[in-house]
Amino acid sequence: MRGLGTPRSRAPGKLIAIAHAKGGVGASTVSTNLAVGLARSFHSRTLLVDADLWYGDLGLLMDVTPVTR
């Protein structure tokens, strides 16, 4: 098991950004489908971040239960 701070032998990941000027255009749906599709196609891990801290929908789209600490 690798710990934090240990060097990796793999190349660094790629960044794909999905942005929009207004709400309701489907960017969350496109982002979710893209992340799931890439993870399944390449059998690798993906990181999906919703930068809309007030109205982010990714938790609902991914069926994630929030955890409060």
Number of C-alpha atoms within 10 A of each C-alpha: 3 7 6 6 6 7 8 8 6 6 6 7 8 6 6 10 7 10 11 10 6 8 9 8 11 10 15 22 14 11 19 18 14 16 17 15 13 13 14 12 9 9 9 8 12 16 8 15 12 15 10 10 7 7 9 13 16 18 12 10 12 12 9 9 8 8 5 4 3
